[in-house]
Amino acid sequence: MPALDAFRAAIGADHVLTDPPALAPYLTDWTGAYTGTALAALRPGSTGEVAALLRLAGEHGVRLIPQGGNTGVSAGATPPKTGRNAILSTARLNTIRAIDPAARTATAEAGVVLETLQGATAEHGLDFPVMFGARGTAQLGGVLATNAGGANVLRHGNTRDLCLGIEAVLPDGRVIDTLSGLRKDNSGYDLRHLLIGSEGTLGIITAATLRLTPAPGARATAFLALESLGAGLAVLNRLQDASGGLVEACEWLPLAMIEAILAAHPTLRAPLTPIPAHGLLVELASARPSDAAPVLDDLLLAGVEAEMAAGRITDGMVAHSEAQRRALWALREAVLPSILAAGEMLALDVALPLSRLPAFVEEADAVAAAHGLRPLLVAHLGDGNVHYTVVAPDGGALDPARMGAYTEALLTVLRKMGGSYSAEHGIGRAKAGLQARWKDPAAFAALCAVKQALDPAGVLNPGVLFPEQG
């Protein structure tokens, strides 16, 4: 096939995978819910090779699907079932080009695994503070392309807030290079932020310059039983005030979710007995030498005791060792695998104004009950992000007709409360149809215009963010 021959000439035959066993891992998303087809998996080793592949794809009418660690849950890196598709894997773009301790920046390529980057920066007493369960396999390019969030958004923001510049290849093969790491640059549209979160539909990010933070020298971690979800916001504010803003993570784990975790992972243990209806995993962190572990522990305990006296916390445990801390975080990181183990699922990753979280959960639970569904949810409490998932009560298959009606009812509640149907997992293929129906019409038209301007031939990631045409 001429296209494959051209790809082989550009990057070497060994890096154009076409044998079905070699190709298979690239065709299915992490959840197993989406599988597509592709002519090949292409594994370029440099930005120049990425540019060459994009130019060749345009010439030969091949559509490219960028893929990093393939850890997403919205099928944004999965090829469609039809068409002349090829996977473009960033796995070989895996060089950390520079770490600048004085500027507190790192420049790394798209295929660098998040945990690898964090290990390298830790050697300089620094951290790239993006924290989520898949960090051992997620690659930087995908983290940026989806504007990943995680548990530390409360303090450090989403990935875009930690990115100072990018290198990216546009659909026609031209390369954008803004890796200088400028903190201020008002010289026109910010192409960096346009490409971050675009899910590989406008260009392929090949490298980035990232802002680093001092690595925490001390942490204080607790699991708290709340009187209500609404009480959690008051607890968070109290701890933020008492610690001077040192709360790094604040994760809400309700009873049903913890029960599902324990059922799927028998080696894990509940942090409190009985398991509370509303659990809160909270962590303070500081890099200041004056905030040694006893100081942070005292700050945390003082805040907890005050909230217990107010009746908003009913019980709690503070981790007194790193092993206890890791055990608490193991519960949180087991959430997604535990939901997958509970049966066929439908997940909505939503964001709400903080004050409306309790009302949304109450109404959403009522909608789930009315449709005979079992909710399994968790929330990044401090940034209003709720991962609202439902499964069948018996762990069986979900009825498509019922799920359509359920989704419409839930989104109606979400819209009423001013929320977003995509907080940190992106749109991908999973929500592309929903996007076309529920996005503000003027905003959606603007998105379509940007896509048409940068990728008029539809070379990159067809069917992601926008429903595929034809």
N, C-alpha and C positions, 0 to 999 in steps of 0.2 A: 504494500500500500504506500503510495507516494508520501502521505503525511507522516507515517511512521518512519519511513526511510529518512525524511528530512529531520525528524526529531533525533534519530540515531546519529545522524551526521553532526548535529548541533551539540549534543551532550554525551555521546558515546553509547554504543549499543547496550552495555551493561546496565545503564541507568534508564532504559526504556523497557518497562516490565509488561509483558503481554501474556505470559503463561497463566492460565486460570488459577492455579494454586498461589502463585506470587501476587496476582492481581486481587484475589478475593478479599484480603484484609482491608483494602482501600474502598470497597464498594458498599459497606454496611456501616451505619452510624453506631455510636457507642451503645445506645439503648437496644439496638437490634430491631427497631421498628421500621427502619427505612433501608432499602437496598436498591441500588441503581446499576447501570451498565457503563462500561468505559472501554475504549480501544486499548488504552494503556495507562500505566502509572508512570509519570515522568519525574525524575529525581535530579533536578539541576544542582550544580555545585557552586554557583556564583550568581551574583546579580546580573552579570552579562549573559549568562546562560538562560536565566529567567526571561530577560528581554528578548533573546533570540527565539525562545519558545513561543512567546506571545506574538511576535511578528509572524512566525510560521503558522501558528494556529489561525490567524486572520487570513493568511494566504490560502490555506487548505480547508477552510470552513470547519475547523474543529473548535469545540467549546471547551474551555479549561475550567476545572473545578479546583480551586486552591484548597490544600489540606495540610494541617499541621499535625498535632498529636491525635486528632480524631476523637477528642473527648467531649465534644459539644452534645447537647441534648435537644437541639432544634433542627438537626439534619442540615445545617448550613454548609457542611463540607462533604456532603454525600451527593453523588451524581444523580441526575434524573434517570428514569427507566428507558428513555428513548433519546435518539439523537447521536451525533458524532461527538462524544465526550471523551476527555482525557483528564485524569487526575494530575495535578501539579503538586507534588509533595515538597515541602520545605525542609525535610529532615536533614538533608546534607548541608544546609545553610546553618551550620551549628558552631560558628566561631564567636567567642566573646572578644570583640576587637580591642576594647580598651576599658579599663576601670580607672577613673580619675578621682582619687580620694580627696584632693584639694577642692575640686569643683563638686564633689559628691555626685558624680554621674557614672553611668556605665553605657557603653555602646555595644550592642549585641545583635547578632543576626536572628532571623525569624525562626530558625529551627532549634535555637537554644531552649532546652527544657527549663521551665520556670525554677524548679528546685536546684538545677545545676547553677543557674545564675545566682540564686540566693546563697548557695554554698560558696561561690567565688567572691561575692561581695562581703560575706561574713569574715573572710580572711583579712579584710581591711576595717573591720569593726562597723560595717555598714550593712544595710538591708534594702531589698526591693520589696516593699511590704504589701504584696498581693497574696492573699491567703485563701485557698480553697482546696477541697479534697483531691482534685486531679492534678495538683502541682507537680507530682512526680512524673507525669507523662505529657501534660499540656505544654505546647511550644509557644514561644513569645509572639510569633506572628499571629497565631490564632487568638491568643489572649488580647492582643491589640485589635484584631479585626472584629472581635465581638465586644470590645470594651468591657472585658470581664470585671466582675465585682468581687464578691467574697465577703469574708467575715470582717475584714479590716477597713471596709469602705467608711464606716462611721468616723474613723480618725484620719484616714489617708486618702479617701476618695476612690473613684473608679480608676481603671488603668489609664484612661486618657489624662487624668489629673497628674499622673506620674511620668508622662511622656513629654520630652522637650523637643524632639525632632524625629523624623522618619526618613528612611530611604524606601522608595516604592517604585514599581514598574507599572505604567499605565497600559491600558489594553492595546495600544498601538506599538508598544515596545519602548517608548520614551521613559527615561528614569528621572524621578524627582529625588533630590538630595537636600534635606534640611537637617543634617546630622550635627550641625555646629553646636547645638545645645543652648541656643540663645534663650534667656529667660524672658526677654521682651523683643517682639518683632511685629510691629504694626504696619507691614508692607503689603497689605491686601488680604484677600480671603485666606483663611488659615487652612491650607490644604491638608496639613497634618490631621486636624480634627475632622475634616471631611472624610478622610480615609479610615481613621480609627472608628470602629463601629459599623463600617460599611459592609462587613461580612464578605469581603473578597469580590464585591460586585463592581467596584470602580477602579481597582488596582490591586496589585499584590505587594504587600509590605515585605521587604527583604531585610531590613535592619531598623533599629531604633536607638536613640539616645534617651536614657531614662534617668529620672531623678531618684537619688538614693536618700535614705534617712539613717540616722545613727541606729545601730543595732541595739535593741533593748538589753540592758544589763540585769533587769529584774522584772518579774511578773508576779501578779497576784490574781488567782483564779478561784471562782466560786460557782457553785450550783445552788440556785435559790428557788424556793417554793413561793409562788406569788398568790395573792388573794384573788387576782383577776388579771387578764391581759392588760387592761387599762392601768392597773397598778404598776405594770412593768415600765411604762413611760416615766412615771413619777420616780421610780427607783433609779432608772438610768440618769435622769436629770440630777437627782441627789448625789449620785456617785460622781458624775461629771463635775459638779460644783465642788464637792469635797476634795477631789483629787486634782483640781486645776486642769481638767480636760484630758486625763490620762486613760480614760476608758478606750480600749482598743477594739473590743468586740463585745457584742451584746446580742445573744441568740436565744430566741424563744422556742422552746420545745414542749408542746402540749402532751398530755397523757397518752393519747392514741398513737402519737408518733413514737414515743419512747417504748410503748408496748410493741410496736412493729419492729423497732430496732432490736429489742431483746429477743423477739421471736426469730428474727433472721440471723442474729449473732449471739448464740447461747453463751459464748465466753465473756461477753460484756455484762456489766452489772449496773443496776439502777443506782444512781448516786444517793437517792433518798428513799426511805421506806416509811409509809406508803409512797408510791410514785405520785407526785403532785399533779393536779389538773393543769397547772401552768408552771412550767419550769423555765428558769432563766440561767443560761450559761454566760457569765460575765468575766471579762479579763481586763486588768489594768496593766500597763507596761510603761517603763521609763528607762531612758538611757542616762539619766543624771546619776552621778556617783552618790549623791545625797539620798537618792531614792532606793537604797538597798532593800532587799526583800522584806526585812522586818518592817520598814517604814511603809512600803506599799501594803503589806498585810494589815498593818494597823489602820491605814486609811480605809481599806476595804471593809474591815470589821466595824469601824466606827460608823460608816455609812449604812451597813447592813443592820447594825443594832438600832440605829435611829429609825430605819424603815420598819423594823420589827415592832418597835414601840408604837409606830403609827398604824400598824395593822396591815401594811401592804405586803410585807414578807412574813410568811408563817413558819418557815423552816429553812435550813440551809446547811451547806457544808463548804468549807474552804480547803483547797488543796494545800497540803503541807509538804509535798514533795513533787519533784518533776514527774514521777511515776503516776501520782494521783492526778496531776494536771493533764498528762497525756491520756489517762483513762477517761477524763471528762471530754476531751476533744475527740477521742475515738468514737464516742456516742454521736457527736455532731457530724463527723465525717462519714459515718455509716448511714446517714439519712437516705441518700439516693439509692445505694444498693439495696437497702431495706424496702424501699418503696417498690423497686423492680421485683423483689422477691415476693411482694404481696399480691402480684397478679397483674393483668393488663391494666395500664394506667392511662389517665389523661391529665397532663400537667399544665398548669398556667402559672407563669412566673410574673407576678403582678407587683405594682408599686402604688402606694397610697400616701396621701398626706398623713403625717404621723397621728394627728388627732382623730383620724377616721379609721384607723386600724381595727379597734375593737368592734365598731359597728359593722365594718365590712365582714369580718370573720363571722359575726353572729348571723348576718343575712346570708352569707355564702354557705354556711353550714345548713341553714334552713333550705336553701335551694338544693344542696346535695341530698338532703334527707327526702325532699319532695320527689327526687328522681331516683330514689333507692340506691344511693351511692355512699361510700364510706370515705370521708375526708382524711387525708394524711398530710399534714402541713407543718411547716417550719418557717421562721421569719428572722431576717436580720432586723432586729427591732429598731435600732437607731436610725436606719435609713428608709424605713417604710416598705421594705421588700418582703413580700410574702410568697413563698413557694406553695401554691395551693394545688394539691394533687388529689384526685379521687380514684378509687378502685372499686370493683364490685365487692359487696360484703362477703361473698363466698370465695373470693379470689379468682373467679372465673373471667370469662370474656365480657367485654363491654358491648352493649348493643349500639351500633352506629347511629340509628335513628334517635334513640334516647339521648345519646351523647351530643348530637347536634342541637337538640332542644335545650339540654342542660347548659351547653356552652353559651348559647344566646341569652339564657336567663342570667347566667353568672356575669357575662359581659355587660348586661344591662345594669346590674347592681354596681359593677366597677365604674361604668361611665357616670352613673348618678353621683358617685362619690369622688369624681375627679381623678380617677386612677389611670394607670397605664397597663396594657396587657403584655408588655415586655419590659422587665426591669433590668435583667443582666444576662439572660440566656440568648438574647437575640431573636430574630424572626425566623431565619433559616427557610427551609421548605415547609416546616411544620405549621408556621403561622402566616405563610404568604397570602393565602386566601382570606384569612381573617384581617390581615393588614389592609387589603384593598377595600374591605367593607367597613372597617371600624376606624381607620385613620381619618383625621380631619381632612375633608376633600381637598382643600387648598394646599395643605401640607403634603398630601400624597401626590398631588399634581407636581409640586415642586421637586419632590424626590424623583419622580419619573423623568422630569426635565433634566436633572443632573445626570441620571443614568444614561439618558439618550445623548447628552452632550459628550460624555467621556467614553461611552462604550456603544456607539451607534450600531455596530454590527452584532452586539450581544454575545461577545466572545467569553466574557467572564461570568461564571456562576449563574446560568439561567435558572429561573424558578426560585431563586433565593431573594428575599425581601419583597419581590414582586411576583405575582402569579405568572407562570410561563405562558407565553402567547403561542397559539397554533399547535 
